[in-house]
Amino acid sequence: SFYGIVGKEMLYCPVCGSPNVEWLLPQIWSKWVCKDCGYMGVLIIEDGKIAAELRREWEKKHETP
């Protein structure tokens, strides 16, 4: 699991909790994009516990019947 790796700084999407985030453009280091949900913005999550909860909620909303 990506959520709780000790000693390694991880960044997570504030919408879906995914660790699959990166800078939109290296020159614009303050803007992030999530490869899973498409989020683009300046807010990013560093807390793995919060990210795990966001991920559970996002997956619950987007699960296929």
Backbone atoms as SQL, in Angstrom:
CREATE TABLE atoms (id INTEGER PRIMARY KEY, chain TEXT, resi INTEGER, resn TEXT, atom TEXT, x REAL, y REAL, z REAL);
INSERT INTO atoms VALUES
  (1, 'A', 1, 'SER', 'N', 0.830, -1.189, 0.000),
  (2, 'A', 1, 'SER', 'CA', 0.000, 0.000, 0.000),
  (3, 'A', 1, 'SER', 'C', 0.875, 1.252, 0.000),
  (4, 'A', 2, 'PHE', 'N', 0.443, 2.263, -0.717),
  (5, 'A', 2, 'PHE', 'CA', 1.173, 3.526, -0.766),
  (6, 'A', 2, 'PHE', 'C', 0.882, 4.394, 0.455),
  (7, 'A', 3, 'TYR', 'N', -0.129, 4.047, 1.228),
  (8, 'A', 3, 'TYR', 'CA', -0.635, 4.916, 2.280),
  (9, 'A', 3, 'TYR', 'C', -0.012, 4.589, 3.627),
  (10, 'A', 4, 'GLY', 'N', 1.121, 5.115, 3.932),
  (11, 'A', 4, 'GLY', 'CA', 1.715, 4.891, 5.224),
  (12, 'A', 4, 'GLY', 'C', 3.146, 4.406, 5.134),
  (13, 'A', 5, 'ILE', 'N', 3.804, 4.663, 4.027),
  (14, 'A', 5, 'ILE', 'CA', 5.211, 4.322, 3.912),
  (15, 'A', 5, 'ILE', 'C', 5.972, 5.268, 4.838),
  (16, 'A', 6, 'VAL', 'N', 6.635, 4.704, 5.836),
  (17, 'A', 6, 'VAL', 'CA', 7.324, 5.517, 6.831),
  (18, 'A', 6, 'VAL', 'C', 8.689, 5.935, 6.296),
  (19, 'A', 7, 'GLY', 'N', 9.028, 7.197, 6.525),
  (20, 'A', 7, 'GLY', 'CA', 10.335, 7.682, 6.138),
  (21, 'A', 7, 'GLY', 'C', 10.445, 8.118, 4.686),
  (22, 'A', 8, 'LYS', 'N', 9.389, 8.002, 3.927),
  (23, 'A', 8, 'LYS', 'CA', 9.423, 8.437, 2.536),
  (24, 'A', 8, 'LYS', 'C', 8.290, 9.434, 2.332),
  (25, 'A', 9, 'GLU', 'N', 8.640, 10.610, 1.854),
  (26, 'A', 9, 'GLU', 'CA', 7.625, 11.631, 1.624),
  (27, 'A', 9, 'GLU', 'C', 6.805, 11.253, 0.404),
  (28, 'A', 10, 'MET', 'N', 5.505, 11.170, 0.589),
  (29, 'A', 10, 'MET', 'CA', 4.595, 10.855, -0.508),
  (30, 'A', 10, 'MET', 'C', 3.637, 12.025, -0.670),
  (31, 'A', 11, 'LEU', 'N', 3.183, 12.223, -1.875),
  (32, 'A', 11, 'LEU', 'CA', 2.197, 13.249, -2.178),
  (33, 'A', 11, 'LEU', 'C', 0.982, 12.569, -2.770),
  (34, 'A', 12, 'TYR', 'N', -0.200, 13.084, -2.426),
  (35, 'A', 12, 'TYR', 'CA', -1.449, 12.449, -2.825),
  (36, 'A', 12, 'TYR', 'C', -2.421, 13.477, -3.389),
  (37, 'A', 13, 'CYS', 'N', -3.291, 13.010, -4.251),
  (38, 'A', 13, 'CYS', 'CA', -4.342, 13.843, -4.831),
  (39, 'A', 13, 'CYS', 'C', -5.373, 14.189, -3.757),
  (40, 'A', 14, 'PRO', 'N', -5.809, 15.459, -3.668),
  (41, 'A', 14, 'PRO', 'CA', -6.815, 15.839, -2.684),
  (42, 'A', 14, 'PRO', 'C', -8.238, 15.431, -3.075),
  (43, 'A', 15, 'VAL', 'N', -8.428, 14.958, -4.294),
  (44, 'A', 15, 'VAL', 'CA', -9.754, 14.533, -4.748),
  (45, 'A', 15, 'VAL', 'C', -9.946, 13.035, -4.555),
  (46, 'A', 16, 'CYS', 'N', -8.996, 12.236, -5.063),
  (47, 'A', 16, 'CYS', 'CA', -9.174, 10.780, -5.032),
  (48, 'A', 16, 'CYS', 'C', -8.184, 10.055, -4.126),
  (49, 'A', 17, 'GLY', 'N', -7.213, 10.768, -3.551),
  (50, 'A', 17, 'GLY', 'CA', -6.252, 10.150, -2.649),
  (51, 'A', 17, 'GLY', 'C', -5.153, 9.354, -3.329),
  (52, 'A', 18, 'SER', 'N', -5.064, 9.403, -4.626),
  (53, 'A', 18, 'SER', 'CA', -4.062, 8.636, -5.365),
  (54, 'A', 18, 'SER', 'C', -2.659, 9.227, -5.200),
  (55, 'A', 19, 'PRO', 'N', -1.649, 8.371, -5.115),
  (56, 'A', 19, 'PRO', 'CA', -0.277, 8.877, -5.107),
  (57, 'A', 19, 'PRO', 'C', 0.244, 9.139, -6.524),
  (58, 'A', 20, 'ASN', 'N', -0.596, 8.939, -7.516),
  (59, 'A', 20, 'ASN', 'CA', -0.212, 9.079, -8.919),
  (60, 'A', 20, 'ASN', 'C', -0.349, 10.542, -9.366),
  (61, 'A', 21, 'VAL', 'N', 0.394, 11.434, -8.674),
  (62, 'A', 21, 'VAL', 'CA', 0.357, 12.866, -8.974),
  (63, 'A', 21, 'VAL', 'C', 1.741, 13.335, -9.387),
  (64, 'A', 22, 'GLU', 'N', 1.756, 14.346, -10.218),
  (65, 'A', 22, 'GLU', 'CA', 3.029, 14.945, -10.620),
  (66, 'A', 22, 'GLU', 'C', 2.788, 16.392, -11.006),
  (67, 'A', 23, 'TRP', 'N', 3.892, 17.140, -11.154),
  (68, 'A', 23, 'TRP', 'CA', 3.768, 18.523, -11.583),
  (69, 'A', 23, 'TRP', 'C', 3.138, 18.579, -12.956),
  (70, 'A', 24, 'LEU', 'N', 2.261, 19.550, -13.149),
  (71, 'A', 24, 'LEU', 'CA', 1.647, 19.755, -14.455),
  (72, 'A', 24, 'LEU', 'C', 2.736, 20.039, -15.487),
  (73, 'A', 25, 'LEU', 'N', 3.608, 20.957, -15.166),
  (74, 'A', 25, 'LEU', 'CA', 4.799, 21.266, -15.972),
  (75, 'A', 25, 'LEU', 'C', 5.942, 21.501, -14.996),
  (76, 'A', 26, 'PRO', 'N', 7.122, 20.989, -15.274),
  (77, 'A', 26, 'PRO', 'CA', 8.242, 21.209, -14.347),
  (78, 'A', 26, 'PRO', 'C', 8.512, 22.694, -14.069),
  (79, 'A', 27, 'GLN', 'N', 8.234, 23.551, -15.034),
  (80, 'A', 27, 'GLN', 'CA', 8.440, 24.984, -14.838),
  (81, 'A', 27, 'GLN', 'C', 7.376, 25.592, -13.925),
  (82, 'A', 28, 'ILE', 'N', 6.238, 24.921, -13.817),
  (83, 'A', 28, 'ILE', 'CA', 5.147, 25.405, -12.963),
  (84, 'A', 28, 'ILE', 'C', 5.013, 24.424, -11.802),
  (85, 'A', 29, 'TRP', 'N', 5.981, 24.444, -10.902),
  (86, 'A', 29, 'TRP', 'CA', 6.048, 23.450, -9.839),
  (87, 'A', 29, 'TRP', 'C', 4.940, 23.564, -8.809),
  (88, 'A', 30, 'SER', 'N', 4.170, 24.644, -8.828),
  (89, 'A', 30, 'SER', 'CA', 3.108, 24.791, -7.835),
  (90, 'A', 30, 'SER', 'C', 1.776, 24.211, -8.315),
  (91, 'A', 31, 'LYS', 'N', 1.707, 23.707, -9.532),
  (92, 'A', 31, 'LYS', 'CA', 0.457, 23.157, -10.055),
  (93, 'A', 31, 'LYS', 'C', 0.623, 21.663, -10.290),
  (94, 'A', 32, 'TRP', 'N', -0.319, 20.885, -9.753),
  (95, 'A', 32, 'TRP', 'CA', -0.255, 19.428, -9.793),
  (96, 'A', 32, 'TRP', 'C', -1.353, 18.847, -10.665),
  (97, 'A', 33, 'VAL', 'N', -1.121, 17.645, -11.186),
  (98, 'A', 33, 'VAL', 'CA', -2.128, 16.917, -11.950),
  (99, 'A', 33, 'VAL', 'C', -2.155, 15.477, -11.437),
  (100, 'A', 34, 'CYS', 'N', -3.366, 14.923, -11.316),
  (101, 'A', 34, 'CYS', 'CA', -3.544, 13.532, -10.902),
  (102, 'A', 34, 'CYS', 'C', -3.806, 12.691, -12.146),
  (103, 'A', 35, 'LYS', 'N', -3.026, 11.638, -12.304),
  (104, 'A', 35, 'LYS', 'CA', -3.167, 10.751, -13.465),
  (105, 'A', 35, 'LYS', 'C', -4.374, 9.824, -13.333),
  (106, 'A', 36, 'ASP', 'N', -4.952, 9.719, -12.131),
  (107, 'A', 36, 'ASP', 'CA', -6.097, 8.830, -11.932),
  (108, 'A', 36, 'ASP', 'C', -7.444, 9.523, -12.149),
  (109, 'A', 37, 'CYS', 'N', -7.617, 10.716, -11.561),
  (110, 'A', 37, 'CYS', 'CA', -8.935, 11.357, -11.653),
  (111, 'A', 37, 'CYS', 'C', -8.937, 12.630, -12.490),
  (112, 'A', 38, 'GLY', 'N', -7.751, 13.118, -12.883),
  (113, 'A', 38, 'GLY', 'CA', -7.688, 14.314, -13.714),
  (114, 'A', 38, 'GLY', 'C', -7.630, 15.622, -12.950),
  (115, 'A', 39, 'TYR', 'N', -7.585, 15.565, -11.622),
  (116, 'A', 39, 'TYR', 'CA', -7.484, 16.788, -10.818),
  (117, 'A', 39, 'TYR', 'C', -6.301, 17.631, -11.284),
  (118, 'A', 40, 'MET', 'N', -6.504, 18.953, -11.355),
  (119, 'A', 40, 'MET', 'CA', -5.426, 19.901, -11.605),
  (120, 'A', 40, 'MET', 'C', -5.584, 21.043, -10.625),
  (121, 'A', 41, 'GLY', 'N', -4.528, 21.340, -9.894),
  (122, 'A', 41, 'GLY', 'CA', -4.602, 22.435, -8.945),
  (123, 'A', 41, 'GLY', 'C', -3.359, 22.547, -8.099),
  (124, 'A', 42, 'VAL', 'N', -3.388, 23.479, -7.159),
  (125, 'A', 42, 'VAL', 'CA', -2.228, 23.740, -6.319),
  (126, 'A', 42, 'VAL', 'C', -2.248, 22.952, -5.015),
  (127, 'A', 43, 'LEU', 'N', -3.416, 22.512, -4.581),
  (128, 'A', 43, 'LEU', 'CA', -3.527, 21.776, -3.325),
  (129, 'A', 43, 'LEU', 'C', -3.042, 20.347, -3.506),
  (130, 'A', 44, 'ILE', 'N', -2.239, 19.863, -2.549),
  (131, 'A', 44, 'ILE', 'CA', -1.740, 18.493, -2.582),
  (132, 'A', 44, 'ILE', 'C', -1.741, 17.971, -1.143),
  (133, 'A', 45, 'ILE', 'N', -1.979, 16.683, -0.958),
  (134, 'A', 45, 'ILE', 'CA', -2.049, 16.074, 0.373),
  (135, 'A', 45, 'ILE', 'C', -0.733, 15.354, 0.660),
  (136, 'A', 46, 'GLU', 'N', -0.228, 15.515, 1.889),
  (137, 'A', 46, 'GLU', 'CA', 1.000, 14.831, 2.295),
  (138, 'A', 46, 'GLU', 'C', 0.739, 13.758, 3.342),
  (139, 'A', 47, 'ASP', 'N', -0.449, 13.746, 3.928),
  (140, 'A', 47, 'ASP', 'CA', -0.785, 12.806, 5.000),
  (141, 'A', 47, 'ASP', 'C', -1.381, 11.528, 4.416),
  (142, 'A', 48, 'GLY', 'N', -0.684, 10.403, 4.584),
  (143, 'A', 48, 'GLY', 'CA', -1.132, 9.132, 4.026),
  (144, 'A', 48, 'GLY', 'C', -2.452, 8.643, 4.589),
  (145, 'A', 49, 'LYS', 'N', -2.738, 8.951, 5.857),
  (146, 'A', 49, 'LYS', 'CA', -4.006, 8.515, 6.462),
  (147, 'A', 49, 'LYS', 'C', -5.185, 9.252, 5.827),
  (148, 'A', 50, 'ILE', 'N', -5.027, 10.539, 5.644),
  (149, 'A', 50, 'ILE', 'CA', -6.080, 11.324, 4.985),
  (150, 'A', 50, 'ILE', 'C', -6.256, 10.838, 3.550),
  (151, 'A', 51, 'ALA', 'N', -5.147, 10.602, 2.867),
  (152, 'A', 51, 'ALA', 'CA', -5.204, 10.137, 1.477),
  (153, 'A', 51, 'ALA', 'C', -5.908, 8.789, 1.371),
  (154, 'A', 52, 'ALA', 'N', -5.639, 7.887, 2.303),
  (155, 'A', 52, 'ALA', 'CA', -6.278, 6.567, 2.278),
  (156, 'A', 52, 'ALA', 'C', -7.787, 6.698, 2.444),
  (157, 'A', 53, 'GLU', 'N', -8.225, 7.593, 3.326),
  (158, 'A', 53, 'GLU', 'CA', -9.659, 7.813, 3.523),
  (159, 'A', 53, 'GLU', 'C', -10.277, 8.434, 2.273),
  (160, 'A', 54, 'LEU', 'N', -9.600, 9.414, 1.686),
  (161, 'A', 54, 'LEU', 'CA', -10.085, 10.015, 0.438),
  (162, 'A', 54, 'LEU', 'C', -10.211, 8.953, -0.654),
  (163, 'A', 55, 'ARG', 'N', -9.232, 8.056, -0.732),
  (164, 'A', 55, 'ARG', 'CA', -9.232, 7.012, -1.762),
  (165, 'A', 55, 'ARG', 'C', -10.405, 6.062, -1.578),
  (166, 'A', 56, 'ARG', 'N', -10.657, 5.662, -0.314),
  (167, 'A', 56, 'ARG', 'CA', -11.804, 4.771, -0.040),
  (168, 'A', 56, 'ARG', 'C', -13.115, 5.421, -0.467),
  (169, 'A', 57, 'GLU', 'N', -13.286, 6.681, -0.094),
  (170, 'A', 57, 'GLU', 'CA', -14.513, 7.401, -0.455),
  (171, 'A', 57, 'GLU', 'C', -14.640, 7.551, -1.967),
  (172, 'A', 58, 'TRP', 'N', -13.552, 7.876, -2.644),
  (173, 'A', 58, 'TRP', 'CA', -13.575, 8.054, -4.094),
  (174, 'A', 58, 'TRP', 'C', -13.908, 6.742, -4.794),
  (175, 'A', 59, 'GLU', 'N', -13.285, 5.645, -4.347),
  (176, 'A', 59, 'GLU', 'CA', -13.561, 4.338, -4.959),
  (177, 'A', 59, 'GLU', 'C', -15.007, 3.913, -4.721),
  (178, 'A', 60, 'LYS', 'N', -15.540, 4.234, -3.542),
  (179, 'A', 60, 'LYS', 'CA', -16.932, 3.903, -3.235),
  (180, 'A', 60, 'LYS', 'C', -17.880, 4.637, -4.190),
  (181, 'A', 61, 'LYS', 'N', -17.587, 5.911, -4.458),
  (182, 'A', 61, 'LYS', 'CA', -18.408, 6.717, -5.371),
  (183, 'A', 61, 'LYS', 'C', -18.306, 6.244, -6.813),
  (184, 'A', 62, 'HIS', 'N', -17.156, 5.715, -7.193),
  (185, 'A', 62, 'HIS', 'CA', -16.902, 5.383, -8.591),
  (186, 'A', 62, 'HIS', 'C', -16.886, 3.896, -8.898),
  (187, 'A', 63, 'GLU', 'N', -17.354, 3.077, -7.973),
  (188, 'A', 63, 'GLU', 'CA', -17.369, 1.639, -8.270),
  (189, 'A', 63, 'GLU', 'C', -18.486, 1.330, -9.255),
  (190, 'A', 64, 'THR', 'N', -18.230, 0.370, -10.103),
  (191, 'A', 64, 'THR', 'CA', -19.230, -0.001, -11.105),
  (192, 'A', 64, 'THR', 'C', -20.175, -1.035, -10.515),
  (193, 'A', 65, 'PRO', 'N', -21.473, -0.901, -10.791),
  (194, 'A', 65, 'PRO', 'CA', -22.462, -1.825, -10.210),
  (195, 'A', 65, 'PRO', 'C', -22.368, -3.228, -10.781);
